[in-house]
């Protein structure tokens, strides 16, 4: 085997390595794109979970209000008081003017009475 044959063999090896390197670079690029997509999806899911958590907190507050109405309202006329949260502007309802359990939305206890209605 002469030097020319060895050079041809080396050139073939370099071509193969170059081809493999190009293929690996393409795979790495694809994987990077997949990781970015997965990170974006994860962030979207985190936001959904936070929104669901916030909604659950609001729902629990509203459930507590309804339970309170049923307990306090048996056998007598009741009124519903409408309060506006001074922190976030959320409208909250209760059956007691003294209720200071916190805003359904943000938890603040700073309210302004904006109305009352018979139940």
N, CA, C and O atoms as a MOPAC input file, in Angstrom:
PM7 MOZYME 1SCF
protein

 N      0.85900 1    -1.17400 1     0.00000 1
 C      0.00000 1     0.00000 1     0.00000 1
 C      0.90700 1     1.24000 1     0.00000 1
 O      1.75300 1     1.43000 1     0.87400 1
 N      0.69100 1     2.05100 1    -1.00300 1
 C      1.54100 1     3.21300 1    -1.16900 1
 C      0.97400 1     4.42500 1    -0.44500 1
 O     -0.11800 1     4.38900 1     0.12300 1
 N      1.73600 1     5.47400 1    -0.48500 1
 C      1.34200 1     6.72300 1     0.16500 1
 C      0.07600 1     7.27100 1    -0.46800 1
 O     -0.77900 1     7.80400 1     0.24000 1
 N     -0.06500 1     7.15600 1    -1.76200 1
 C     -1.25800 1     7.64300 1    -2.44700 1
 C     -2.50700 1     6.93500 1    -1.92000 1
 O     -3.53200 1     7.57000 1    -1.67000 1
 N     -2.41200 1     5.62100 1    -1.75400 1
 C     -3.55100 1     4.85000 1    -1.23300 1
 C     -3.89200 1     5.28200 1     0.20200 1
 O     -5.06300 1     5.40800 1     0.56200 1
 N     -2.86500 1     5.50400 1     1.00000 1
 C     -3.08800 1     5.93900 1     2.38500 1
 C     -3.74600 1     7.32200 1     2.41400 1
 O     -4.62500 1     7.56400 1     3.24100 1
 N     -3.33600 1     8.22700 1     1.52800 1
 C     -3.94800 1     9.55400 1     1.45300 1
 C     -5.40800 1     9.45700 1     1.04100 1
 O     -6.26000 1    10.16100 1     1.58300 1
 N     -5.69700 1     8.58300 1     0.07700 1
 C     -7.08700 1     8.39200 1    -0.34900 1
 C     -7.92400 1     7.84600 1     0.80600 1
 O     -9.06400 1     8.27000 1     0.99300 1
 N     -7.37800 1     6.91800 1     1.57500 1
 C     -8.08300 1     6.36000 1     2.73200 1
 C     -8.33800 1     7.45900 1     3.77900 1
 O     -9.42500 1     7.54100 1     4.35000 1
 N     -7.33000 1     8.29400 1     4.01700 1
 C     -7.49300 1     9.38700 1     4.97700 1
 C     -8.54300 1    10.38600 1     4.49200 1
 O     -9.34300 1    10.88000 1     5.28800 1
 N     -8.54400 1    10.68400 1     3.19100 1
 C     -9.55500 1    11.59700 1     2.64200 1
 C    -10.95200 1    11.02200 1     2.82700 1
 O    -11.88500 1    11.75700 1     3.15000 1
 N    -11.10400 1     9.73300 1     2.62900 1
 C    -12.40500 1     9.07700 1     2.82400 1
 C    -12.82300 1     9.15400 1     4.29300 1
 O    -13.99200 1     9.40200 1     4.59100 1
 N    -11.89700 1     8.94800 1     5.19100 1
 C    -12.19000 1     9.03200 1     6.62300 1
 C    -12.61200 1    10.45900 1     6.98600 1
 O    -13.56200 1    10.64700 1     7.74600 1
 N    -11.91800 1    11.45500 1     6.45300 1
 C    -12.25600 1    12.85800 1     6.72700 1
 C    -13.64700 1    13.17500 1     6.19000 1
 O    -14.42200 1    13.85400 1     6.86300 1
 N    -13.98000 1    12.69700 1     4.99100 1
 C    -15.33400 1    12.92600 1     4.42800 1
 C    -16.40500 1    12.30400 1     5.32900 1
 O    -17.42600 1    12.93100 1     5.60800 1
 N    -16.17100 1    11.09200 1     5.77300 1
 C    -17.14400 1    10.42500 1     6.65000 1
 C    -17.30400 1    11.17800 1     7.97700 1
 O    -18.41900 1    11.38700 1     8.45400 1
 N    -16.18000 1    11.57800 1     8.55700 1
 C    -16.24100 1    12.32300 1     9.81500 1
 C    -16.96800 1    13.64800 1     9.62900 1
 O    -17.76000 1    14.05900 1    10.47700 1
 N    -16.69200 1    14.30700 1     8.51800 1
 C    -17.36000 1    15.57200 1     8.23000 1
 C    -18.86100 1    15.36700 1     8.09600 1
 O    -19.65200 1    16.16000 1     8.60900 1
 N    -19.24600 1    14.31200 1     7.41400 1
 C    -20.66600 1    13.99300 1     7.25000 1
 C    -21.31100 1    13.68800 1     8.59800 1
 O    -22.41700 1    14.15200 1     8.87400 1
 N    -20.63400 1    12.91700 1     9.43400 1
 C    -21.14700 1    12.58800 1    10.75700 1
 C    -21.25300 1    13.84500 1    11.63700 1
 O    -22.22200 1    14.01700 1    12.37600 1
 N    -20.25300 1    14.70500 1    11.54300 1
 C    -20.27700 1    15.94900 1    12.30600 1
 C    -21.47700 1    16.80000 1    11.89500 1
 O    -22.16700 1    17.35500 1    12.75000 1
 N    -21.72700 1    16.90500 1    10.58700 1
 C    -22.87600 1    17.68400 1    10.09400 1
 C    -24.17500 1    17.08600 1    10.62100 1
 O    -25.06900 1    17.81200 1    11.05500 1
 N    -24.27600 1    15.76900 1    10.58300 1
 C    -25.49300 1    15.10800 1    11.07600 1
 C    -25.67200 1    15.34300 1    12.57600 1
 O    -26.78200 1    15.61300 1    13.03500 1
 N    -24.59200 1    15.24000 1    13.33100 1
 C    -24.67100 1    15.49200 1    14.78000 1
 C    -25.06100 1    16.94200 1    15.06800 1
 O    -25.84400 1    17.20100 1    15.98100 1
 N    -24.52400 1    17.88000 1    14.30100 1
 C    -24.86900 1    19.29200 1    14.48600 1
 C    -26.35800 1    19.51400 1    14.22400 1
 O    -27.00400 1    20.28900 1    14.92900 1
 N    -26.90200 1    18.83800 1    13.21400 1
 C    -28.33700 1    18.95400 1    12.92600 1
 C    -29.16600 1    18.39000 1    14.08300 1
 O    -30.16300 1    18.99000 1    14.48500 1
 N    -28.75200 1    17.23700 1    14.61500 1
 C    -29.46900 1    16.64100 1    15.74700 1
 C    -29.41700 1    17.54900 1    16.97000 1
 O    -30.41500 1    17.71200 1    17.67200 1
 N    -28.27100 1    18.12900 1    17.22000 1
 C    -28.13100 1    19.03900 1    18.36900 1
 C    -29.05700 1    20.23300 1    18.19700 1
 O    -29.70000 1    20.66300 1    19.15500 1
 N    -29.13000 1    20.76500 1    17.00100 1
 C    -30.01600 1    21.89300 1    16.72800 1
 C    -31.48200 1    21.50300 1    16.96900 1
 O    -32.24000 1    22.24900 1    17.58800 1
 N    -31.86200 1    20.32600 1    16.47100 1
 C    -33.23000 1    19.84300 1    16.68900 1
 C    -33.52500 1    19.66500 1    18.18300 1
 O    -34.59900 1    20.03200 1    18.65800 1
 N    -32.57100 1    19.10400 1    18.90900 1
 C    -32.75700 1    18.90400 1    20.34700 1
 C    -32.87900 1    20.23300 1    21.08600 1
 O    -33.68900 1    20.35800 1    22.00400 1
 N    -32.08800 1    21.21600 1    20.69700 1
 C    -32.19000 1    22.53700 1    21.31500 1
 C    -33.57000 1    23.13200 1    21.08800 1
 O    -34.15100 1    23.72100 1    21.99900 1
 N    -34.09900 1    22.98100 1    19.87400 1
 C    -35.44800 1    23.48000 1    19.57000 1
 C    -36.49700 1    22.75100 1    20.40000 1
 O    -37.44700 1    23.36800 1    20.88000 1
 N    -36.33100 1    21.44900 1    20.57200 1
 C    -37.27700 1    20.67300 1    21.37900 1
 C    -37.23800 1    21.11500 1    22.83700 1
 O    -38.28100 1    21.23700 1    23.47800 1
 N    -36.04000 1    21.35600 1    23.36200 1
 C    -35.90100 1    21.81300 1    24.74400 1
 C    -36.57600 1    23.16500 1    24.91600 1
 O    -37.26300 1    23.39100 1    25.91300 1
 N    -36.39000 1    24.07300 1    23.95200 1
 C    -37.03600 1    25.38300 1    24.02500 1
 C    -38.55700 1    25.22600 1    24.00500 1
 O    -39.26200 1    25.87600 1    24.77800 1
 N    -39.06000 1    24.36400 1    23.12400 1
 C    -40.49800 1    24.12200 1    23.04900 1
 C    -41.01900 1    23.54900 1    24.37200 1
 O    -42.06900 1    23.96400 1    24.86200 1
 N    -40.28600 1    22.60400 1    24.93900 1
 C    -40.69500 1    22.01600 1    26.21900 1
 C    -40.67700 1    23.05700 1    27.33500 1
 O    -41.56500 1    23.06500 1    28.18700 1
 N    -39.68200 1    23.92800 1    27.33900 1
 C    -39.62900 1    24.99300 1    28.34200 1
 C    -40.80700 1    25.94500 1    28.18200 1
 O    -41.40300 1    26.36600 1    29.17400 1
 N    -41.14700 1    26.29000 1    26.93700 1
 C    -42.29900 1    27.15400 1    26.68800 1
 C    -43.58700 1    26.48100 1    27.16600 1
 O    -44.43700 1    27.11800 1    27.78900 1
 N    -43.72100 1    25.17900 1    26.86400 1
 C    -44.90200 1    24.43500 1    27.30700 1
 C    -44.97700 1    24.38100 1    28.82600 1
 O    -46.05300 1    24.51800 1    29.40800 1
 N    -43.82200 1    24.18100 1    29.46600 1
 C    -43.78300 1    24.13300 1    30.92700 1
 C    -44.21400 1    25.46900 1    31.52400 1
 O    -44.96300 1    25.50000 1    32.50000 1
 N    -43.74800 1    26.56800 1    30.94600 1
 C    -44.13400 1    27.89600 1    31.43300 1
 C    -45.63500 1    28.11000 1    31.25600 1
 O    -46.28500 1    28.67900 1    32.13300 1
 N    -46.18900 1    27.66100 1    30.13500 1
 C    -47.62500 1    27.76600 1    29.89400 1
 C    -48.40700 1    26.97800 1    30.94100 1
 O    -49.40900 1    27.46300 1    31.46800 1
 N    -47.94900 1    25.76400 1    31.24300 1
 C    -48.61200 1    24.93000 1    32.24800 1
 C    -48.51200 1    25.58200 1    33.63000 1
 O    -49.47000 1    25.55000 1    34.40200 1
 N    -47.35800 1    26.17200 1    33.94100 1
 C    -47.20700 1    26.86400 1    35.22900 1
 C    -48.22200 1    27.99300 1    35.36200 1
 O    -48.82300 1    28.17700 1    36.42100 1
 N    -48.40800 1    28.74100 1    34.28800 1
 C    -49.37700 1    29.83600 1    34.31100 1
 C    -50.79000 1    29.29400 1    34.50800 1
 O    -51.57000 1    29.86200 1    35.27100 1
 N    -51.12600 1    28.19700 1    33.82400 1
 C    -52.45300 1    27.59100 1    33.99500 1
 C    -52.66700 1    27.12600 1    35.43100 1
 O    -53.73600 1    27.33100 1    36.00600 1
 N    -51.64600 1    26.50200 1    36.00200 1
 C    -51.75500 1    26.02300 1    37.38200 1
 C    -51.95200 1    27.20100 1    38.32900 1
 O    -52.75500 1    27.12000 1    39.25900 1
 N    -51.22600 1    28.29700 1    38.10300 1
 C    -51.37800 1    29.48100 1    38.95500 1
 C    -52.78200 1    30.05200 1    38.82000 1
 O    -53.40200 1    30.42300 1    39.81700 1
 N    -53.29700 1    30.12600 1    37.57000 1
 C    -54.65200 1    30.63500 1    37.36600 1
 C    -55.67200 1    29.73300 1    38.04700 1
 O    -56.62000 1    30.22300 1    38.66100 1
 N    -55.48300 1    28.40100 1    37.94300 1
 C    -56.38900 1    27.47200 1    38.60700 1
 C    -56.31500 1    27.63000 1    40.11800 1
 O    -57.33200 1    27.55300 1    40.80800 1
 N    -55.11200 1    27.85000 1    40.62800 1
 C    -54.94000 1    28.05700 1    42.06900 1
 C    -55.66500 1    29.32300 1    42.51900 1
 O    -56.35500 1    29.32700 1    43.53900 1
 N    -55.50200 1    30.39500 1    41.74700 1
 C    -56.19100 1    31.64500 1    42.07500 1
 C    -57.70000 1    31.45900 1    42.01500 1
 O    -58.42700 1    31.95600 1    42.87500 1
 N    -58.16800 1    30.74300 1    40.99900 1
 C    -59.60000 1    30.48500 1    40.86000 1
 C    -60.11600 1    29.63700 1    42.02500 1
 O    -61.21200 1    29.87000 1    42.53400 1
 N    -59.31900 1    28.65400 1    42.43900 1
 C    -59.71700 1    27.81000 1    43.56700 1
 C    -59.84900 1    28.63800 1    44.84200 1
 O    -60.77400 1    28.43300 1    45.62700 1
 N    -58.91400 1    29.58300 1    45.04800 1
 C    -58.99500 1    30.44500 1    46.23200 1
 C    -60.27000 1    31.27800 1    46.20600 1
 O    -60.94400 1    31.43400 1    47.22400 1
 N    -60.59600 1    31.81700 1    45.01600 1
 C    -61.82500 1    32.60300 1    44.89400 1
 C    -63.04000 1    31.72400 1    45.16900 1
 O    -63.96900 1    32.12900 1    45.86800 1
 N    -63.01900 1    30.51200 1    44.60700 1
 C    -64.15600 1    29.61400 1    44.78500 1
 C    -64.34100 1    29.23500 1    46.24700 1
 O    -65.46900 1    29.15900 1    46.73300 1
 N    -63.23900 1    28.99900 1    46.94700 1
 C    -63.34400 1    28.67000 1    48.36700 1
 C    -63.93800 1    29.83200 1    49.15000 1
 O    -64.75300 1    29.62500 1    50.04900 1
 N    -63.53500 1    31.05400 1    48.81400 1
 C    -64.09700 1    32.22300 1    49.48200 1
 C    -65.58600 1    32.34100 1    49.22700 1
 O    -66.35600 1    32.64600 1    50.13800 1
 N    -65.99400 1    32.10000 1    47.99000 1
 C    -67.41900 1    32.18000 1    47.65700 1
 C    -68.19300 1    31.05100 1    48.32900 1
 O    -69.32600 1    31.25500 1    48.76600 1
 N    -67.59800 1    29.86500 1    48.41600 1
 C    -68.25700 1    28.74900 1    49.09100 1
 C    -68.44500 1    29.07400 1    50.57100 1
 O    -69.50600 1    28.80900 1    51.13600 1
 N    -67.42400 1    29.64500 1    51.19600 1
 C    -67.52300 1    30.01500 1    52.61000 1
 C    -68.63900 1    31.03300 1    52.80600 1
 O    -69.37000 1    30.96700 1    53.79400 1
 N    -68.77600 1    31.96900 1    51.87900 1
 C    -69.83700 1    32.96600 1    51.94600 1
 C    -71.21000 1    32.29300 1    51.86300 1
 O    -72.10300 1    32.61200 1    52.64800 1
 N    -71.38200 1    31.37300 1    50.92600 1
 C    -72.67000 1    30.68300 1    50.78500 1
 C    -72.98200 1    29.84800 1    52.02800 1
 O    -74.12300 1    29.81600 1    52.48800 1
 N    -71.97700 1    29.18200 1    52.56400 1
 C    -72.18000 1    28.38600 1    53.77800 1
 C    -72.59400 1    29.30300 1    54.93600 1
 O    -73.49600 1    28.97200 1    55.70600 1
 N    -71.93200 1    30.44500 1    55.04900 1
 C    -72.25700 1    31.41400 1    56.09600 1
 C    -73.69500 1    31.91000 1    55.92800 1
 O    -74.42300 1    32.05300 1    56.91000 1
 N    -74.09500 1    32.16800 1    54.69900 1
 C    -75.46500 1    32.63200 1    54.44600 1
 C    -76.47600 1    31.59600 1    54.91100 1
 O    -77.48200 1    31.93900 1    55.53300 1
 N    -76.21200 1    30.33900 1    54.61200 1
 C    -77.14600 1    29.28800 1    55.00000 1
 C    -77.21900 1    29.13300 1    56.51600 1
 O    -78.30400 1    28.96600 1    57.07400 1
 N    -76.08000 1    29.18700 1    57.17500 1
 C    -76.05500 1    29.01700 1    58.63500 1
 C    -76.72100 1    30.19300 1    59.33600 1
 O    -77.56800 1    29.99500 1    60.20700 1
 N    -76.34800 1    31.41400 1    58.96600 1
 C    -76.86800 1    32.60100 1    59.64300 1
 C    -78.29600 1    32.93000 1    59.22800 1
 O    -79.02500 1    33.56500 1    59.99000 1
 N    -78.69900 1    32.52100 1    58.06200 1
 C    -79.97500 1    32.97400 1    57.51800 1
 C    -81.18200 1    32.13800 1    57.87400 1
 O    -82.29300 1    32.47700 1    57.46800 1
 N    -81.01400 1    31.08000 1    58.60000 1
 C    -82.15900 1    30.22200 1    58.91300 1
 C    -83.15500 1    30.95300 1    59.79800 1
 O    -82.81800 1    31.39400 1    60.89700 1
 N    -84.38000 1    31.07900 1    59.31300 1
 C    -85.46700 1    31.60300 1    60.12100 1
 C    -85.50300 1    33.11400 1    60.26400 1
 O    -86.26900 1    33.61100 1    61.09000 1
 N    -84.73300 1    33.86000 1    59.52300 1
 C    -84.81800 1    35.32000 1    59.62600 1
 C    -84.48100 1    35.95000 1    58.27900 1
 O    -83.87200 1    35.33200 1    57.40600 1
 N    -84.90200 1    37.20100 1    58.14700 1
 C    -84.60900 1    37.90700 1    56.90900 1
 C    -83.13200 1    38.30100 1    56.89600 1
 O    -82.57100 1    38.72700 1    57.90600 1
 N    -82.54000 1    38.15100 1    55.75300 1
 C    -81.12000 1    38.46600 1    55.64200 1
 C    -80.88800 1    39.49800 1    54.55900 1
 O    -81.72100 1    39.69800 1    53.67500 1
 N    -79.75800 1    40.14000 1    54.64300 1
 C    -79.31300 1    41.05600 1    53.60600 1
 C    -77.95000 1    40.59200 1    53.10100 1
 O    -77.16800 1    39.97100 1    53.82100 1
 N    -77.70500 1    40.91300 1    51.86600 1
 C    -76.38100 1    40.67900 1    51.30000 1
 C    -75.70700 1    42.02800 1    51.15700 1
 O    -76.27200 1    42.96600 1    50.59300 1
 N    -74.49700 1    42.11200 1    51.67200 1
 C    -73.72700 1    43.34900 1    51.60000 1
 C    -72.67000 1    43.21500 1    50.50100 1
 O    -71.95900 1    42.21500 1    50.40100 1
 N    -72.60400 1    44.23900 1    49.70700 1
 C    -71.67800 1    44.25100 1    48.58100 1
 C    -70.51600 1    45.17800 1    48.94200 1
 O    -70.71500 1    46.36300 1    49.21000 1
 N    -69.31100 1    44.62900 1    48.94400 1
 C    -68.11700 1    45.38700 1    49.27800 1
 C    -67.17700 1    45.41800 1    48.08000 1
 O    -67.10100 1    44.46400 1    47.30600 1
 N    -66.46700 1    46.52500 1    47.94400 1
 C    -65.43400 1    46.63200 1    46.91400 1
 C    -64.08100 1    46.61600 1    47.61100 1
 O    -63.84500 1    47.39100 1    48.53800 1
 N    -63.19300 1    45.73300 1    47.16500 1
 C    -61.84900 1    45.66000 1    47.72300 1
 C    -61.08000 1    46.91600 1    47.31800 1
 O    -61.03600 1    47.27900 1    46.14200 1
 N    -60.48300 1    47.56300 1    48.29600 1
 C    -59.73700 1    48.79300 1    48.02300 1
 C    -58.37000 1    48.51400 1    47.40400 1
 O    -57.73500 1    49.41900 1    46.86100 1
 N    -57.92300 1    47.28200 1    47.48200 1
 C    -56.61400 1    46.94500 1    46.91500 1
 C    -56.70700 1    46.56200 1    45.43900 1
 O    -55.95300 1    47.07600 1    44.61300 1
 N    -57.64700 1    45.64600 1    45.10700 1
 C    -57.69200 1    45.14500 1    43.72300 1
 C    -58.97500 1    45.49900 1    42.98100 1
 O    -59.06500 1    45.29200 1    41.77100 1
 N    -59.97900 1    46.03700 1    43.70000 1
 C    -61.21700 1    46.43600 1    43.04900 1
 C    -62.24700 1    45.32000 1    42.90200 1
 O    -63.33800 1    45.56300 1    42.38500 1
 N    -61.93000 1    44.10800 1    43.34200 1
 C    -62.85200 1    42.97200 1    43.24300 1
 C    -64.09100 1    43.23900 1    44.10000 1
 O    -63.99100 1    43.75900 1    45.21100 1
 N    -65.26000 1    42.87400 1    43.56600 1
 C    -66.50100 1    42.98600 1    44.33500 1
 C    -66.66200 1    41.70200 1    45.15100 1
 O    -66.56600 1    40.59700 1    44.61800 1
 N    -66.90600 1    41.86700 1    46.44100 1
 C    -67.08900 1    40.75400 1    47.36200 1
 C    -68.46400 1    40.88000 1    48.00300 1
 O    -68.97500 1    41.98600 1    48.18000 1
 N    -69.05700 1    39.74800 1    48.34800 1
 C    -70.37600 1    39.73100 1    48.96700 1
 C    -70.28100 1    39.01300 1    50.30500 1
 O    -69.51700 1    38.06100 1    50.46700 1
 N    -71.06800 1    39.48800 1    51.25400 1
 C    -71.13900 1    38.82400 1    52.55400 1
 C    -72.50600 1    39.11400 1    53.16000 1
 O    -73.23400 1    39.99000 1    52.69300 1
 N    -72.84100 1    38.37200 1    54.20000 1
 C    -74.12100 1    38.62100 1    54.85200 1
 C    -73.90700 1    39.31000 1    56.19700 1
 O    -74.79600 1    39.31900 1    57.04900 1
 N    -72.72800 1    39.88100 1    56.37800 1
 C    -72.43600 1    40.59600 1    57.60900 1
 C    -71.62100 1    41.84500 1    57.28400 1
 O    -70.64700 1    41.78800 1    56.53300 1
 N    -72.03700 1    42.97900 1    57.86300 1
 C    -71.26500 1    44.20200 1    57.65500 1
 C    -69.90600 1    44.11500 1    58.33600 1
 O    -68.96500 1    44.79900 1    57.93400 1
 N    -69.79900 1    43.28700 1    59.35200 1
 C    -68.54900 1    43.17400 1    60.10100 1
 C    -67.60600 1    42.11700 1    59.54000 1
 O    -66.48100 1    41.97400 1    60.01700 1
 N    -68.04800 1    41.39000 1    58.54700 1
 C    -67.19400 1    40.32800 1    57.98500 1
 C    -65.90200 1    40.93800 1    57.45800 1
 O    -65.92300 1    41.85200 1    56.63300 1
 N    -64.78100 1    40.42100 1    57.94300 1
 C    -63.48300 1    40.93600 1    57.53500 1
 C    -62.57000 1    39.77000 1    57.17600 1
 O    -61.38300 1    39.76900 1    57.50100 1
 N    -63.14800 1    38.77000 1    56.49500 1
 C    -62.38600 1    37.54900 1    56.22300 1
 C    -61.38900 1    37.70500 1    55.08900 1
 O    -60.52100 1    36.84800 1    54.92200 1
 N    -61.48200 1    38.74600 1    54.32100 1
 C    -60.50700 1    38.97500 1    53.25300 1
 C    -61.12000 1    38.86500 1    51.87500 1
 O    -62.10900 1    38.16400 1    51.66200 1
 N    -60.51900 1    39.56200 1    50.96400 1
 C    -60.97500 1    39.59300 1    49.57600 1
 C    -60.84600 1    38.20600 1    48.94100 1
 O    -59.85900 1    37.50400 1    49.16600 1
 N    -61.83200 1    37.82200 1    48.16000 1
 C    -61.78600 1    36.54200 1    47.46600 1
 C    -60.65700 1    36.51500 1    46.45200 1
 O    -60.14300 1    35.44700 1    46.11800 1
 N    -60.27400 1    37.66600 1    45.96800 1
 C    -59.26500 1    37.73400 1    44.90800 1
 C    -57.85200 1    37.86900 1    45.45900 1
 O    -56.96600 1    37.10400 1    45.07600 1
 N    -57.62600 1    38.83400 1    46.35600 1
 C    -56.24600 1    39.12200 1    46.77800 1
 C    -56.00100 1    38.91900 1    48.26900 1
 O    -54.85200 1    38.95600 1    48.70800 1
 N    -57.05400 1    38.70500 1    49.06000 1
 C    -56.88600 1    38.46900 1    50.49300 1
 C    -56.88400 1    39.72300 1    51.35000 1
 O    -56.84000 1    39.63000 1    52.57600 1
 N    -56.93000 1    40.89200 1    50.72900 1
 C    -56.91200 1    42.14500 1    51.47900 1
 C    -58.16200 1    42.24800 1    52.35800 1
 O    -59.22500 1    41.73000 1    52.01400 1
 N    -58.01200 1    42.92400 1    53.49300 1
 C    -59.15700 1    43.13500 1    54.38300 1
 C    -59.62300 1    44.58600 1    54.35400 1
 O    -60.37700 1    45.01100 1    55.22900 1
 N    -59.19100 1    45.33700 1    53.37400 1
 C    -59.58800 1    46.74100 1    53.23100 1
 C    -60.72700 1    46.82400 1    52.22100 1
 O    -60.51400 1    46.61600 1    51.02700 1
 N    -61.94700 1    47.13200 1    52.69900 1
 C    -63.13800 1    47.15400 1    51.86000 1
 C    -63.87900 1    48.46400 1    51.98700 1
 O    -63.70600 1    49.21700 1    52.94600 1
 N    -64.70700 1    48.71200 1    50.99400 1
 C    -65.63300 1    49.83400 1    51.02300 1
 C    -67.02100 1    49.25800 1    50.72300 1
 O    -67.20400 1    48.56000 1    49.72500 1
 N    -67.99400 1    49.55200 1    51.58600 1
 C    -69.35900 1    49.09200 1    51.37100 1
 C    -69.94700 1    49.86000 1    50.18600 1
 O    -69.95500 1    51.09100 1    50.17000 1
 N    -70.44300 1    49.10700 1    49.18900 1
 C    -70.99900 1    49.77000 1    48.00300 1
 C    -72.48100 1    49.46200 1    47.79300 1
 O    -73.09700 1    49.99800 1    46.87200 1
 N    -73.05700 1    48.60900 1    48.63500 1
 C    -74.48000 1    48.33400 1    48.49600 1
 C    -74.93900 1    47.19700 1    49.38800 1
 O    -74.14100 1    46.42400 1    49.91800 1
 N    -76.27600 1    47.12100 1    49.53800 1
 C    -76.87100 1    46.01700 1    50.28400 1
 C    -78.22900 1    45.70600 1    49.67300 1
 O    -78.93100 1    46.59100 1    49.18500 1
 N    -78.58000 1    44.42400 1    49.71400 1
 C    -79.84400 1    43.97700 1    49.13300 1
 C    -80.46200 1    42.93300 1    50.04300 1
 O    -79.73800 1    42.18100 1    50.69600 1
 N    -81.78400 1    42.87100 1    50.10200 1
 C    -82.41300 1    41.78800 1    50.86700 1
 C    -82.19900 1    40.46700 1    50.14900 1
 O    -82.14000 1    40.41000 1    48.92000 1
 N    -82.08600 1    39.43100 1    50.92000 1
 C    -81.86100 1    38.10400 1    50.34100 1
 C    -83.17700 1    37.39100 1    50.13200 1
 O    -83.19500 1    36.25700 1    49.65200 1

